Amino acid sequence: MGHHWTWYSLVPGLDKVPAHVTGAATVLVLLTIISLVVRRKYAASDGTIPDQGISLRSIAEVSIEKLIDLTEGVIGKEGRDFFPFLGALFIYIFISNMMGLIPGFLPPTDSLNTNGACAIIVFIYYNYLGFKKNGASYLKHFTGPIWWLAILMIPIEIVGHLARPFSLSVRLFGNINGDHMVLSIFTDLTKLVIPVAFYALGLFVAFIQALVFTLLSMVYINISISHEH
């Protein structure tokens, strides 16, 4: 499994499309299909009755509950209002990371373009929430605690805010790129036993990096909607 060949190269025309673009599109299509299938499956059933034993539904429900608890722990009770965005962000990044564990696929998050797009969306979203929640007083956050420090604090705050999407993008790119490279090297060297350990490590990294990206997004949202500017 390397960086130079993917299943997309077998489809005429797709071999000329950047791998991260086809990968991102694949994740979107996959998540859309799963959503439609799950919605159709449970639309006619009583959603209040849990499945017996361990199932994909029970695992999903526990995972969502824990993520909601984390969101409320960081943002507060109103964090539940932002969960649809944060949950979708986590799922998309996690599935994108996981694609790197499938031979013949590249993780979309192996590209700064994909990560940058996600980070810019987060940047726009938390600033929108800041203005929506606090109005024009949201700008006071950029002036600092003392008015006469504004001339110094405004440039610092602007640079700090602009650095957030950059740091989110580079952090995710570096970790996923490094993990995928290590997995590729050891899979090429040996096909049994050793790659299993690195697949387990890859799964862990995929989850942690999606969680870190989402957690930092929660922190940025919490700061933007805070009344103490």
Secondary structure as a PSIPRED ss2 file (coil, helix, strand):
# PSIPRED VFORMAT (PSIPRED V4.0)

   1 M C   1.000  0.000  0.000
   2 G C   1.000  0.000  0.000
   3 H C   1.000  0.000  0.000
   4 H C   1.000  0.000  0.000
   5 W C   1.000  0.000  0.000
   6 T C   1.000  0.000  0.000
   7 W H   0.000  1.000  0.000
   8 Y H   0.000  1.000  0.000
   9 S H   0.000  1.000  0.000
  10 L H   0.000  1.000  0.000
  11 V C   1.000  0.000  0.000
  12 P C   1.000  0.000  0.000
  13 G C   1.000  0.000  0.000
  14 L H   0.000  1.000  0.000
  15 D H   0.000  1.000  0.000
  16 K H   0.000  1.000  0.000
  17 V C   1.000  0.000  0.000
  18 P C   1.000  0.000  0.000
  19 A H   0.000  1.000  0.000
  20 H H   0.000  1.000  0.000
  21 V H   0.000  1.000  0.000
  22 T H   0.000  1.000  0.000
  23 G H   0.000  1.000  0.000
  24 A H   0.000  1.000  0.000
  25 A H   0.000  1.000  0.000
  26 T H   0.000  1.000  0.000
  27 V H   0.000  1.000  0.000
  28 L H   0.000  1.000  0.000
  29 V H   0.000  1.000  0.000
  30 L H   0.000  1.000  0.000
  31 L H   0.000  1.000  0.000
  32 T H   0.000  1.000  0.000
  33 I H   0.000  1.000  0.000
  34 I H   0.000  1.000  0.000
  35 S H   0.000  1.000  0.000
  36 L H   0.000  1.000  0.000
  37 V H   0.000  1.000  0.000
  38 V H   0.000  1.000  0.000
  39 R H   0.000  1.000  0.000
  40 R H   0.000  1.000  0.000
  41 K H   0.000  1.000  0.000
  42 Y H   0.000  1.000  0.000
  43 A H   0.000  1.000  0.000
  44 A C   1.000  0.000  0.000
  45 S C   1.000  0.000  0.000
  46 D C   1.000  0.000  0.000
  47 G C   1.000  0.000  0.000
  48 T C   1.000  0.000  0.000
  49 I C   1.000  0.000  0.000
  50 P C   1.000  0.000  0.000
  51 D C   1.000  0.000  0.000
  52 Q C   1.000  0.000  0.000
  53 G C   1.000  0.000  0.000
  54 I C   1.000  0.000  0.000
  55 S C   1.000  0.000  0.000
  56 L H   0.000  1.000  0.000
  57 R H   0.000  1.000  0.000
  58 S H   0.000  1.000  0.000
  59 I H   0.000  1.000  0.000
  60 A H   0.000  1.000  0.000
  61 E H   0.000  1.000  0.000
  62 V H   0.000  1.000  0.000
  63 S H   0.000  1.000  0.000
  64 I H   0.000  1.000  0.000
  65 E H   0.000  1.000  0.000
  66 K H   0.000  1.000  0.000
  67 L H   0.000  1.000  0.000
  68 I H   0.000  1.000  0.000
  69 D H   0.000  1.000  0.000
  70 L H   0.000  1.000  0.000
  71 T H   0.000  1.000  0.000
  72 E H   0.000  1.000  0.000
  73 G H   0.000  1.000  0.000
  74 V H   0.000  1.000  0.000
  75 I H   0.000  1.000  0.000
  76 G C   1.000  0.000  0.000
  77 K H   0.000  1.000  0.000
  78 E H   0.000  1.000  0.000
  79 G H   0.000  1.000  0.000
  80 R H   0.000  1.000  0.000
  81 D H   0.000  1.000  0.000
  82 F H   0.000  1.000  0.000
  83 F H   0.000  1.000  0.000
  84 P H   0.000  1.000  0.000
  85 F H   0.000  1.000  0.000
  86 L H   0.000  1.000  0.000
  87 G H   0.000  1.000  0.000
  88 A H   0.000  1.000  0.000
  89 L H   0.000  1.000  0.000
  90 F H   0.000  1.000  0.000
  91 I H   0.000  1.000  0.000
  92 Y H   0.000  1.000  0.000
  93 I H   0.000  1.000  0.000
  94 F H   0.000  1.000  0.000
  95 I H   0.000  1.000  0.000
  96 S H   0.000  1.000  0.000
  97 N H   0.000  1.000  0.000
  98 M H   0.000  1.000  0.000
  99 M H   0.000  1.000  0.000
 100 G H   0.000  1.000  0.000
 101 L H   0.000  1.000  0.000
 102 I C   1.000  0.000  0.000
 103 P C   1.000  0.000  0.000
 104 G C   1.000  0.000  0.000
 105 F C   1.000  0.000  0.000
 106 L C   1.000  0.000  0.000
 107 P C   1.000  0.000  0.000
 108 P H   0.000  1.000  0.000
 109 T H   0.000  1.000  0.000
 110 D H   0.000  1.000  0.000
 111 S C   1.000  0.000  0.000
 112 L H   0.000  1.000  0.000
 113 N H   0.000  1.000  0.000
 114 T H   0.000  1.000  0.000
 115 N H   0.000  1.000  0.000
 116 G H   0.000  1.000  0.000
 117 A H   0.000  1.000  0.000
 118 C H   0.000  1.000  0.000
 119 A H   0.000  1.000  0.000
 120 I H   0.000  1.000  0.000
 121 I H   0.000  1.000  0.000
 122 V H   0.000  1.000  0.000
 123 F H   0.000  1.000  0.000
 124 I H   0.000  1.000  0.000
 125 Y H   0.000  1.000  0.000
 126 Y H   0.000  1.000  0.000
 127 N H   0.000  1.000  0.000
 128 Y H   0.000  1.000  0.000
 129 L H   0.000  1.000  0.000
 130 G H   0.000  1.000  0.000
 131 F H   0.000  1.000  0.000
 132 K H   0.000  1.000  0.000
 133 K H   0.000  1.000  0.000
 134 N H   0.000  1.000  0.000
 135 G H   0.000  1.000  0.000
 136 A H   0.000  1.000  0.000
 137 S H   0.000  1.000  0.000
 138 Y H   0.000  1.000  0.000
 139 L H   0.000  1.000  0.000
 140 K H   0.000  1.000  0.000
 141 H H   0.000  1.000  0.000
 142 F H   0.000  1.000  0.000
 143 T C   1.000  0.000  0.000
 144 G C   1.000  0.000  0.000
 145 P C   1.000  0.000  0.000
 146 I C   1.000  0.000  0.000
 147 W H   0.000  1.000  0.000
 148 W H   0.000  1.000  0.000
 149 L H   0.000  1.000  0.000
 150 A H   0.000  1.000  0.000
 151 I H   0.000  1.000  0.000
 152 L H   0.000  1.000  0.000
 153 M H   0.000  1.000  0.000
 154 I H   0.000  1.000  0.000
 155 P H   0.000  1.000  0.000
 156 I H   0.000  1.000  0.000
 157 E H   0.000  1.000  0.000
 158 I H   0.000  1.000  0.000
 159 V H   0.000  1.000  0.000
 160 G H   0.000  1.000  0.000
 161 H H   0.000  1.000  0.000
 162 L H   0.000  1.000  0.000
 163 A H   0.000  1.000  0.000
 164 R H   0.000  1.000  0.000
 165 P H   0.000  1.000  0.000
 166 F H   0.000  1.000  0.000
 167 S H   0.000  1.000  0.000
 168 L H   0.000  1.000  0.000
 169 S H   0.000  1.000  0.000
 170 V H   0.000  1.000  0.000
 171 R H   0.000  1.000  0.000
 172 L H   0.000  1.000  0.000
 173 F H   0.000  1.000  0.000
 174 G H   0.000  1.000  0.000
 175 N H   0.000  1.000  0.000
 176 I H   0.000  1.000  0.000
 177 N H   0.000  1.000  0.000
 178 G H   0.000  1.000  0.000
 179 D H   0.000  1.000  0.000
 180 H H   0.000  1.000  0.000
 181 M H   0.000  1.000  0.000
 182 V H   0.000  1.000  0.000
 183 L H   0.000  1.000  0.000
 184 S H   0.000  1.000  0.000
 185 I H   0.000  1.000  0.000
 186 F H   0.000  1.000  0.000
 187 T H   0.000  1.000  0.000
 188 D H   0.000  1.000  0.000
 189 L H   0.000  1.000  0.000
 190 T C   1.000  0.000  0.000
 191 K C   1.000  0.000  0.000
 192 L C   1.000  0.000  0.000
 193 V C   1.000  0.000  0.000
 194 I H   0.000  1.000  0.000
 195 P H   0.000  1.000  0.000
 196 V H   0.000  1.000  0.000
 197 A H   0.000  1.000  0.000
 198 F H   0.000  1.000  0.000
 199 Y H   0.000  1.000  0.000
 200 A H   0.000  1.000  0.000
 201 L H   0.000  1.000  0.000
 202 G H   0.000  1.000  0.000
 203 L H   0.000  1.000  0.000
 204 F H   0.000  1.000  0.000
 205 V H   0.000  1.000  0.000
 206 A H   0.000  1.000  0.000
 207 F H   0.000  1.000  0.000
 208 I H   0.000  1.000  0.000
 209 Q H   0.000  1.000  0.000
 210 A H   0.000  1.000  0.000
 211 L H   0.000  1.000  0.000
 212 V H   0.000  1.000  0.000
 213 F H   0.000  1.000  0.000
 214 T H   0.000  1.000  0.000
 215 L H   0.000  1.000  0.000
 216 L H   0.000  1.000  0.000
 217 S H   0.000  1.000  0.000
 218 M H   0.000  1.000  0.000
 219 V H   0.000  1.000  0.000
 220 Y H   0.000  1.000  0.000
 221 I H   0.000  1.000  0.000
 222 N H   0.000  1.000  0.000
 223 I H   0.000  1.000  0.000
 224 S H   0.000  1.000  0.000
 225 I H   0.000  1.000  0.000
 226 S C   1.000  0.000  0.000
 227 H C   1.000  0.000  0.000
 228 E C   1.000  0.000  0.000
 229 H C   1.000  0.000  0.000
